[in-house]
Amino acid sequence: MNGFKIAVLPGDGIGQEVMVAARQVLSALESRFGLALALEHHDGGAAYYRETGCDLAPGVMDACRAADAILFGAMGLPDIRFPDGTEIAPHLDMRRELGLFAGVRPVRALPNTPAVLKDPRAAEIDFVIIRESMEGLFASRGVGSVEDDRIARETLVITRDNSERLFDFAFRLALRRKAKGRPGRLTCVDKANVFVAMAFFRKIFDERAAGFPDIRADHNYVDATALDLLRKPWEFDVMVMENMFGDIISDLGGGLVGGMGLAPCAEIGLEHALFQPSHGSAPDIAGQGVANPTAMLLSTAMMLDWLGERHGEADMVTAGAVLEKAVDLAFAGGARPYDLGGRDGTRQMGEAVIDQLDAAQRAIG
């Protein structure tokens, strides 16, 4: 197997703690699958900004560009902000610098976790939100204006080139999921009944759908989607949407299955990819050893799968599947983190997953 260079940015708060769990699990997987992963630590985040006046250490962006993948913890602290009042968020700059246009946010009910919805079909929740990550309402980040302390303006941007590659990515993901037994449905979530930009977004979606006849392509307005995610989330498969809509709807998705501690994320481009939990730095619990590392571990599994698919390394893909299965088995076996009402801290949850790797490998085959 070829060696892979991984840029590791633990960041702030519990990002540091959940990254330790991820590194320990990766070490266990390396020995089982013969993985060759060179993990390179880099500094950055709000605490680093407070000390140095920079949000990333010198050379970090270039190191991320040179890496095969980026493993990211959490960055930002609510009491540390840029002069314009916005939070420290280097990963938003990375999206632009590295062309990370597709935010992949899986939402899946894990075994033996407290039910959020009463309907027993909630145990079948398994969908993916694809969030466009470079444009939309976020396109004006850093260049919005406030005029005479009376009017604030931001601009929503949708471009054809970016939308086409986003939709193609989403359709291919739906095809891959269909091959594994999922429905093969892709829903474009928009507000095309109100905004010209959203109507343009939907038009491009319909055009790209013609190239993927094996996928059922449909639409849903974002407000109706929010309602349907509470009424019948088990009916969704893959959803694709504008940046701000994806930011909001993906948090709703996390809430449906127990919270952001269970919500992994990948930021994927044509040449680069960043993997991180969807949760923030949670300074209120940092340093107590109680942070839930599940989202970090599932994001790590996504990284292994992406690397394996991209480079044709079957063992890497299998390692990602084994890690995801080990998380399931750990929960099924009774592991439960603090945020779900349990007593297992960050270290205990990581150890529970490592303890299930052999069983997971047997189950995957």
ZISULRA-V558424 format. One record per residue. RES is the residue in one small letter. SS is DSSP state (H for helix, E for strand, - for the rest). Layout:
RES;SS  RES;SS
This chain:
m;-  n;-  g;-  f;E  k;E  i;E  a;E  v;E  l;E  p;E  g;E  d;-  g;-  i;H  g;H  q;H  e;H  v;H  m;H  v;H  a;H  a;H  r;H  q;H  v;H  l;H  s;H  a;H  l;H  e;H  s;H  r;H  f;H  g;-  l;-  a;-  l;E  a;E  l;E  e;E  h;E  h;-  d;-  g;E  g;-  a;H  a;H  y;H  y;H  r;H  e;H  t;H  g;-  c;-  d;-  l;E  a;-  p;-  g;-  v;H  m;H  d;H  a;H  c;H  r;H  a;H  a;-  d;-  a;E  i;E  l;E  f;E  g;E  a;E  m;-  g;-  l;E  p;-  d;-  i;E  r;E  f;-  p;-  d;-  g;-  t;-  e;E  i;-  a;-  p;H  h;H  l;H  d;H  m;H  r;H  r;H  e;H  l;H  g;-  l;-  f;-  a;E  g;E  v;E  r;E  p;E  v;E  r;E  a;-  l;-  p;-  n;-  t;-  p;-  a;-  v;-  l;-  k;-  d;-  p;H  r;H  a;H  a;H  e;H  i;-  d;E  f;E  v;E  i;E  i;E  r;E  e;E  s;-  m;-  e;-  g;E  l;H  f;H  a;H  s;H  r;-  g;-  v;-  g;-  s;E  v;E  e;E  d;-  d;-  r;-  i;E  a;E  r;E  e;-  t;-  l;-  v;E  i;-  t;-  r;H  d;H  n;H  s;H  e;H  r;H  l;H  f;H  d;H  f;H  a;H  f;H  r;H  l;H  a;H  l;H  r;H  r;H  k;H  a;H  k;-  g;-  r;-  p;-  g;-  r;E  l;E  t;E  c;E  v;E  d;E  k;-  a;-  n;-  v;-  f;-  v;H  a;H  m;H  a;H  f;H  f;H  r;H  k;H  i;H  f;H  d;H  e;H  r;H  a;H  a;-  g;-  f;-  p;-  d;-  i;-  r;E  a;E  d;E  h;E  n;E  y;E  v;H  d;H  a;H  t;H  a;H  l;H  d;H  l;H  l;H  r;H  k;-  p;H  w;H  e;H  f;-  d;-  v;E  m;E  v;E  m;E  e;-  n;H  m;H  f;H  g;H  d;H  i;H  i;H  s;H  d;H  l;H  g;H  g;H  g;H  l;H  v;-  g;-  g;-  m;H  g;H  l;H  a;-  p;E  c;E  a;E  e;E  i;E  g;-  l;-  e;-  h;-  a;E  l;E  f;E  q;E  p;E  s;-  h;-  g;-  s;-  a;-  p;-  d;-  i;-  a;-  g;-  q;-  g;-  v;-  a;-  n;-  p;-  t;H  a;H  m;H  l;H  l;H  s;H  t;H  a;H  m;H  m;H  l;H  d;H  w;H  l;H  g;H  e;H  r;H  h;H  g;-  e;-  a;H  d;H  m;H  v;H  t;H  a;H  g;H  a;H  v;H  l;H  e;H  k;H  a;H  v;H  d;H  l;H  a;H  f;H  a;H  g;-  g;-  a;-  r;-  p;E  y;H  d;H  l;H  g;-  g;-  r;-  d;E  g;-  t;H  r;H  q;H  m;H  g;H  e;H  a;H  v;H  i;H  d;H  q;-  l;H  d;H  a;H  a;H  q;H  r;H  a;H  i;H  g;-
